[in-house]
Amino acid sequence: MDRYRNLLSQILKDHSAVDLDNYKRKDSNKTFWEEIKEVQKVRNLVVHRGDLASVEQAELSINVASEIIEKIFPKIISKIGLHLHDSFRVCDDWKCKYTGTEMEKLIKGT
């Protein structure tokens, strides 16, 4: 991960206003990058050596993944002019946000 850090950091700064050097999850005193590295280290030990993760390590992994999926990813998608359906399907149809409104009727009638 360290070799991609600068690239990832710049992409996140440009497209989501997330600064990996300073971003912290709510209720965490570590930077998000520190947590990502910690999760990666545990993952490597589990996958490559067959070690077991502690409950705390598993919870951290889930929390880091949730932060990416629920907070950072939607910011990136929004910043590049897209939006999500059902919290995971990426869509570029600008008319979607008007579904079920008077504006939808106007758009369809135009």
N, CA, C and O of each residue as an XYZ file, in Angstrom:
440
protein
N       0.809     -1.199      0.000
C       0.000      0.000      0.000
C       0.852      1.262      0.000
O       0.452      2.277     -0.570
N       2.003      1.212      0.622
C       2.816      2.427      0.712
C       3.229      2.969     -0.652
O       3.341      4.181     -0.835
N       3.455      2.068     -1.607
C       3.877      2.549     -2.919
C       2.751      3.269     -3.652
O       3.009      4.050     -4.568
N       1.507      3.015     -3.257
C       0.363      3.689     -3.881
C      -0.143      4.870     -3.060
O      -1.069      5.566     -3.477
N       0.450      5.094     -1.916
C      -0.055      6.097     -0.980
C      -0.155      7.488     -1.600
O      -1.199      8.133     -1.498
N       0.902      7.952     -2.232
C       0.884      9.303     -2.798
C      -0.184      9.444     -3.872
O      -0.904     10.442     -3.913
N      -0.286      8.448     -4.736
C      -1.296      8.487     -5.793
C      -2.704      8.454     -5.198
O      -3.552      9.272     -5.552
N      -2.941      7.524     -4.310
C      -4.248      7.411     -3.671
C      -4.595      8.673     -2.885
O      -5.728      9.153     -2.932
N      -3.628      9.194     -2.178
C      -3.841     10.407     -1.399
C      -4.244     11.574     -2.287
O      -5.163     12.323     -1.958
N      -3.558     11.726     -3.406
C      -3.875     12.837     -4.311
C      -5.248     12.659     -4.962
O      -6.003     13.622     -5.096
N      -5.565     11.446     -5.359
C      -6.888     11.179     -5.951
C      -7.987     11.505     -4.948
O      -8.982     12.140     -5.299
N      -7.814     11.080     -3.714
C      -8.826     11.356     -2.692
C      -8.939     12.842     -2.384
O     -10.042     13.347     -2.174
N      -7.818     13.545     -2.355
C      -7.870     14.995     -2.134
C      -8.607     15.679     -3.276
O      -9.432     16.564     -3.047
N      -8.311     15.270     -4.505
C      -8.911     15.908     -5.673
C     -10.382     15.556     -5.865
O     -11.163     16.383     -6.336
N     -10.761     14.332     -5.502
C     -12.096     13.865     -5.855
C     -13.009     13.541     -4.691
O     -14.111     13.037     -4.907
N     -12.595     13.808     -3.480
C     -13.509     13.553     -2.364
C     -13.263     14.447     -1.164
O     -13.970     14.343     -0.161
N     -12.291     15.307     -1.246
C     -11.944     16.185     -0.131
C     -11.536     15.385      1.108
O     -11.761     15.824      2.235
N     -10.943     14.223      0.899
C     -10.430     13.408      1.993
C      -8.910     13.471      1.955
O      -8.286     13.144      0.945
N      -8.328     13.892      3.060
C      -6.876     13.976      3.180
C      -6.413     12.823      4.067
O      -6.635     12.843      5.278
N      -5.783     11.836      3.479
C      -5.378     10.646      4.231
C      -4.436     10.951      5.387
O      -4.368     10.187      6.350
N      -3.715     12.052      5.301
C      -2.796     12.401      6.386
C      -3.535     12.915      7.616
O      -3.000     12.867      8.723
N      -4.746     13.402      7.433
C      -5.483     14.001      8.550
C      -6.858     13.398      8.798
O      -7.430     13.608      9.868
N      -7.398     12.664      7.851
C      -8.750     12.111      7.969
C      -8.802     11.071      9.077
O      -7.956     10.180      9.152
N      -9.795     11.195      9.926
C      -9.999     10.218     10.997
C     -11.471      9.831     11.020
O     -12.362     10.660     10.838
N     -11.690      8.560     11.247
C     -13.057      8.104     11.421
C     -13.590      8.650     12.743
O     -12.828      8.941     13.665
N     -14.892      8.780     12.813
C     -15.512      9.187     14.071
C     -15.138      8.144     15.135
O     -15.146      6.945     14.856
N     -14.826      8.582     16.303
C     -14.463      7.720     17.433
C     -13.103      7.037     17.268
O     -12.846      6.015     17.905
N     -12.232      7.590     16.420
C     -10.892      7.032     16.265
C      -9.865      8.133     16.504
O     -10.070      9.282     16.111
N      -8.761      7.775     17.150
C      -7.700      8.754     17.371
C      -6.542      8.566     16.392
O      -5.563      9.311     16.436
N      -6.653      7.560     15.499
C      -5.627      7.316     14.493
C      -6.092      7.879     13.156
O      -7.290      7.997     12.896
N      -5.115      8.225     12.311
C      -5.493      8.651     10.963
C      -6.021      7.430     10.211
O      -5.705      6.288     10.544
N      -6.815      7.697      9.210
C      -7.401      6.616      8.424
C      -6.307      5.791      7.748
O      -6.425      4.571      7.635
N      -5.257      6.452      7.304
C      -4.157      5.721      6.670
C      -3.503      4.749      7.654
O      -3.165      3.625      7.283
N      -3.327      5.172      8.892
C      -2.758      4.281      9.912
C      -3.656      3.059     10.106
O      -3.171      1.936     10.243
N      -4.959      3.290     10.116
C      -5.887      2.172     10.280
C      -5.859      1.245      9.075
O      -5.914      0.025      9.231
N      -5.776      1.804      7.884
C      -5.698      0.978      6.671
C      -4.457      0.090      6.733
O      -4.528     -1.100      6.427
N      -3.332      0.662      7.125
C      -2.093     -0.122      7.205
C      -2.207     -1.227      8.263
O      -1.718     -2.338      8.062
N      -2.848     -0.916      9.376
C      -3.037     -1.911     10.431
C      -3.917     -3.063      9.930
O      -3.613     -4.231     10.176
N      -4.987     -2.735      9.241
C      -5.877     -3.756      8.686
C      -5.139     -4.604      7.652
O      -5.291     -5.825      7.621
N      -4.343     -3.954      6.810
C      -3.594     -4.688      5.795
C      -2.606     -5.661      6.438
O      -2.449     -6.791      5.975
N      -1.949     -5.222      7.495
C      -0.975     -6.086      8.177
C      -1.669     -7.331      8.742
O      -1.170     -8.445      8.587
N      -2.802     -7.140      9.386
C      -3.548     -8.271      9.941
C      -4.040     -9.180      8.816
O      -3.953    -10.403      8.919
N      -4.554     -8.584      7.752
C      -5.026     -9.355      6.602
C      -3.920    -10.242      6.048
O      -4.143    -11.417      5.756
N      -2.732     -9.676      5.905
C      -1.607    -10.447      5.370
C      -1.237    -11.610      6.290
O      -0.915    -12.699      5.816
N      -1.281    -11.381      7.595
C      -0.974    -12.460      8.538
C      -2.023    -13.566      8.477
O      -1.692    -14.748      8.569
N      -3.264    -13.187      8.324
C      -4.350    -14.172      8.236
C      -4.243    -14.962      6.935
O      -4.305    -16.191      6.943
N      -4.081    -14.252      5.819
C      -4.077    -14.902      4.506
C      -2.802    -15.707      4.264
O      -2.872    -16.825      3.753
N      -1.657    -15.167      4.616
C      -0.390    -15.791      4.240
C       0.197    -16.717      5.304
O       0.992    -17.602      4.985
N      -0.189    -16.520      6.565
C       0.372    -17.363      7.618
C      -0.677    -18.180      8.354
O      -0.349    -19.039      9.173
N      -1.933    -17.908      8.059
C      -2.995    -18.650      8.728
C      -3.246    -18.192     10.149
O      -3.902    -18.897     10.916
N      -2.735    -17.020     10.520
C      -2.991    -16.488     11.861
C      -4.477    -16.175     12.017
O      -5.204    -16.041     11.032
N      -4.907    -16.063     13.246
C      -6.282    -15.669     13.539
C      -6.314    -14.200     13.946
O      -5.437    -13.726     14.668
N      -7.314    -13.500     13.483
C      -7.492    -12.100     13.883
C      -8.272    -12.068     15.187
O      -9.135    -12.910     15.437
N      -7.953    -11.081     16.010
C      -8.709    -10.893     17.249
C     -10.054    -10.251     16.920
O     -10.259     -9.757     15.812
N     -10.943    -10.261     17.863
C     -12.247     -9.612     17.688
C     -12.045     -8.124     17.399
O     -12.724     -7.559     16.541
N     -11.119     -7.497     18.108
C     -10.855     -6.074     17.910
C     -10.320     -5.798     16.504
O     -10.708     -4.823     15.862
N      -9.427     -6.668     16.038
C      -8.878     -6.497     14.694
C      -9.957     -6.687     13.628
O      -9.989     -5.962     12.633
N     -10.829     -7.652     13.837
C     -11.930     -7.882     12.897
C     -12.885     -6.688     12.890
O     -13.350     -6.265     11.832
N     -13.172     -6.152     14.068
C     -14.053     -4.984     14.146
C     -13.432     -3.773     13.460
O     -14.128     -3.023     12.776
N     -12.130     -3.577     13.639
C     -11.453     -2.478     12.966
C     -11.543     -2.655     11.449
O     -11.808     -1.696     10.723
N     -11.325     -3.862     10.982
C     -11.417     -4.130      9.542
C     -12.796     -3.795      9.008
O     -12.917     -3.176      7.951
N     -13.812     -4.188      9.709
C     -15.189     -3.890      9.295
C     -15.442     -2.389      9.316
O     -16.063     -1.850      8.400
N     -14.970     -1.718     10.348
C     -15.167     -0.267     10.461
C     -14.446      0.496      9.349
O     -14.987      1.460      8.807
N     -13.242      0.073      9.013
C     -12.486      0.723      7.934
C     -13.191      0.490      6.600
O     -13.345      1.422      5.810
N     -13.616     -0.737      6.345
C     -14.329     -1.043      5.104
C     -15.639     -0.255      5.025
O     -15.989      0.264      3.965
N     -16.348     -0.168      6.127
C     -17.606      0.590      6.163
C     -17.377      2.060      5.878
O     -18.174      2.690      5.182
N     -16.314      2.604      6.400
C     -15.991      4.016      6.168
C     -15.757      4.272      4.679
O     -16.212      5.275      4.128
N     -15.047      3.358      4.046
C     -14.783      3.492      2.609
C     -16.081      3.392      1.816
O     -16.365      4.236      0.965
N     -16.864      2.360      2.097
C     -18.072      2.097      1.313
C     -19.179      3.108      1.588
O     -19.860      3.544      0.660
N     -19.364      3.483      2.842
C     -20.506      4.319      3.212
C     -20.224      5.816      3.185
O     -21.155      6.609      3.046
N     -18.962      6.222      3.314
C     -18.670      7.657      3.395
C     -17.746      8.158      2.294
O     -18.069      9.130      1.611
N     -16.608      7.512      2.117
C     -15.623      8.010      1.150
C     -16.066      7.756     -0.283
O     -16.031      8.672     -1.105
N     -16.485      6.528     -0.603
C     -16.912      6.204     -1.966
C     -18.059      7.103     -2.443
O     -17.984      7.621     -3.558
N     -19.111      7.308     -1.654
C     -20.174      8.215     -2.109
C     -19.688      9.645     -2.355
O     -20.185     10.316     -3.260
N     -18.729     10.115     -1.565
C     -18.164     11.454     -1.788
C     -17.466     11.528     -3.136
O     -17.625     12.498     -3.876
N     -16.690     10.493     -3.450
C     -15.980     10.466     -4.726
C     -16.978     10.445     -5.876
O     -16.847     11.212     -6.830
N     -17.959      9.584     -5.788
C     -18.964      9.464     -6.841
C     -19.678     10.792     -7.057
O     -19.875     11.215     -8.197
N     -20.060     11.436     -5.990
C     -20.756     12.722     -6.089
C     -19.866     13.805     -6.679
O     -20.301     14.595     -7.517
N     -18.630     13.833     -6.238
C     -17.709     14.874     -6.701
C     -17.423     14.777     -8.199
O     -17.140     15.791     -8.838
N     -17.493     13.572     -8.766
C     -17.239     13.440    -10.200
C     -18.526     13.479    -11.019
O     -18.529     13.141    -12.203
N     -19.625     13.896    -10.376
C     -20.868     14.133    -11.101
C     -21.772     12.930    -11.280
O     -22.676     12.953    -12.116
N     -21.544     11.889    -10.513
C     -22.381     10.698    -10.575
C     -23.176     10.585     -9.277
O     -23.015     11.407     -8.375
N     -24.015      9.589     -9.185
C     -24.746      9.345     -7.946
C     -24.978      7.847     -7.782
O     -24.730      7.064     -8.699
N     -25.456      7.462     -6.603
C     -25.655      6.054     -6.276
C     -27.135      5.727     -6.136
O     -27.930      6.554     -5.690
N     -27.485      4.521     -6.521
C     -28.800      3.955     -6.251
C     -28.589      2.777     -5.310
O     -27.643      2.006     -5.474
N     -29.458      2.642     -4.341
C     -29.364      1.535     -3.384
C     -27.998      1.480     -2.702
O     -27.550      0.410     -2.289
N     -27.344      2.623     -2.587
C     -26.047      2.764     -1.916
C     -24.890      2.052     -2.601
O     -23.789      2.017     -2.052
N     -25.110      1.477     -3.800
C     -23.991      0.796     -4.440
C     -23.983      0.873     -5.969
O     -22.919      0.735     -6.571
N     -25.118      1.085     -6.609
C     -25.130      1.145     -8.065
C     -24.798      2.558     -8.526
O     -25.489      3.511     -8.166
N     -23.749      2.692     -9.316
C     -23.306      3.993     -9.810
C     -24.123      4.348    -11.046
O     -24.319      3.519    -11.934
N     -24.598      5.594    -11.092
C     -25.447      6.037    -12.192
C     -24.992      7.415    -12.669
O     -24.570      8.255    -11.873
N     -25.087      7.633    -13.990
C     -24.727      8.936    -14.534
C     -25.933      9.653    -15.148
O     -25.767     10.672    -15.819
N     -27.138      9.135    -14.928
C     -28.348      9.742    -15.478
C     -28.806     10.873    -14.558
O     -29.343     10.625    -13.479
N     -28.592     12.103    -14.987
C     -28.899     13.265    -14.148
C     -30.395     13.388    -13.868
O     -30.785     14.066    -12.918
N     -31.221     12.759    -14.657
C     -32.666     12.875    -14.470
C     -33.166     12.057    -13.275
O     -34.265     12.307    -12.780
N     -32.389     11.098    -12.813
C     -32.812     10.221    -11.719
C     -33.232     10.977    -10.465
O     -34.175     10.579     -9.781
N     -32.547     12.046    -10.171
C     -32.852     12.748     -8.916
C     -34.238     13.384     -8.938
O     -34.742     13.819     -7.903
N     -34.848     13.437    -10.112
C     -36.181     14.027    -10.215
C     -37.296     12.988    -10.248
O     -38.464     13.347    -10.400
N     -36.959     11.710    -10.110
C     -37.956     10.649    -10.155
C     -39.017     10.872     -9.084
O     -38.719     11.071     -7.906
N     -40.272     10.831     -9.542
C     -41.394     10.988     -8.604
C     -41.752     12.421     -8.279
O     -42.591     12.662     -7.412
N     -41.130     13.389     -8.961
C     -41.410     14.801     -8.681
C     -42.100     15.445     -9.879
O     -42.196     14.845    -10.950
N     -42.569     16.646     -9.690
C     -43.162     17.408    -10.781
C     -42.151     17.634    -11.906
O     -42.509     17.657    -13.083
N     -40.892     17.800    -11.526
C     -39.852     18.035    -12.524
C     -39.737     16.837    -13.468
O     -39.480     17.014    -14.659
N     -39.925     15.618    -12.948
C     -39.879     14.439    -13.805
C     -40.940     14.525    -14.898
O     -40.672     14.200    -16.055
N     -42.134     14.958    -14.535
C     -43.207     15.097    -15.513
C     -42.835     16.142    -16.570
O     -43.095     15.950    -17.758
N     -42.240     17.224    -16.141
C     -41.835     18.267    -17.081
C     -40.744     17.784    -18.032
O     -40.774     18.065    -19.230
N     -39.769     17.043    -17.466
C     -38.681     16.524    -18.286
C     -39.220     15.551    -19.325
O     -38.855     15.626    -20.498
N     -40.086     14.639    -18.897
C     -40.643     13.657    -19.810
C     -41.521     14.305    -20.879
O     -41.622     13.803    -21.999
N     -42.156     15.429    -20.522
C     -43.024     16.107    -21.463
C     -42.296     17.037    -22.413
O     -42.901     17.613    -23.317
N     -41.012     17.181    -22.208
C     -40.237     18.100    -23.033
C     -39.617     17.398    -24.215
O     -38.928     18.029    -25.017
